[in-house]
Amino acid sequence: MKIYEVGGAVRDELLGLPVEDRDYVVVGATPEQMIDLGFKPVGRDFPVFLHPDTHEEHALARTERKTARGYHGFEFQANPDVTLEEDLARRDLTINAMAKDEDGTLIDPFNGAEDLSAGILRHVSPAFAEDPVRILRVARFAARFGFDIAPETHALMREMVETGEADALVAERVWQELARGLMEKRPSRMLEVLQECGALARVAPELAALFEDAARGQAALDALDAAAQARAALEVRLATLSRTLDPYAVEALADRLKVPASVRELAVLAARHANTIVDAQELDAEAMLDLLNAADAWRRPDRFEQLLSAAAAGEKGTERALARLRRAREAAAAVDAGAVAKAGPKDDIKERVGLARLAAIRQALEPTEEK
């Protein structure tokens, strides 16, 4: 039995990046032997075990065979006769198909280190085409590392789209990969890669529509990267990307991909109100109150701040507009709605609270703006 460190940990060590998770492949062992050694079985589809002390994942070397369309249609075989190279051959990219033995010796049958040094994402074998999730993963790695995609890999990705293999992707997996890609260093690159191979129109046609107008699309991508540089949360990044879309398109996108409620809500708000926010210098008190009400800025001040961040990402000269909005919100939020409610009849409480907030906004803004 031999144990090898594999995959992303080996890649990141070679790049000089911190390694958070380490995965291992075990060659020449049976499930029974692993259990006898104290490993805890956790794999559902194929034998994976947790180390008794470190709790790191150890998978038995395996091969896989495509049995149906999509990414669920695989038959796995794990037995002591499967070699390390056979296990590495089933992986997606050469930079992820490297291993290190217990002495630290690099095992690199597909020249992953060379591609890593050259900054190239290249598929290991034609079996890449059997799993459409790999299209999304390549785009995500491009966003993370800024690497180029090998021409033959790009051609294969496009072929997978054209033959309908990408249509087998389910919403949950698309969103999972898209969300991870949005959190990468340069998320715009992920969208560019998906657009170039035709996959974006299949999995997120609303986002593909951004590329129909070159200037509009580039502005959206630049804003997204600005949000990434500001280390914005996922909600803010998608909202930044969504702010130039029609709100109904954002809702359709969120429905299709089953986007979490908090992410969806902010994206829709950005699509509806981002333009108004950046033009807040021109708003009168009534329009300011309408905006604050629509954004539920009273009960959700943190989300309102996220909305401001999404609207302003990559924009120049928005500081005064945002400061004006914050000043208006602070003044209106200070209104004691309970006291207003007690001061009059119950049938017009909402209207009276609104008028009190409007007065507070006027008082907060006008003295400053008259100077």
Buried (B, 14 or more C-beta within 10 A) or exposed (E): EEBBBBBBBBBBBBEEEEEEEBBBBBBBBBBEBBEEBEBEEEBEEBBBBBBEEEEBBBBBBBBBEBEEBBBEEBEBBBBEEBEBBBBBBBBBBBBBBBBBEEEEEEBBBBBBBEBBEEEBBBBBBEBBBBBBBBBBBBBBBBBBBEBBBBEEBBEBBBEBBEEEBBBBBBEEBBBBBBBBBBBBEBBBBBBBBBBBBBBBBBBBEBBBBBBEEEEEBEBBBEBBBBBBEBEBBBBBBBBBBBBBBEBEBBBBBBEBBEBEEEBBBBBBBBBBBBEBBBEBBEBEBEEBBBBBEEBBBBEBBEBBBBBBBBBBBBBEEBEEBBEBBBBBBBBBBEBEBEEBBEEEEEEEBEEBBBBBBBBBBBEBBEEEEEE
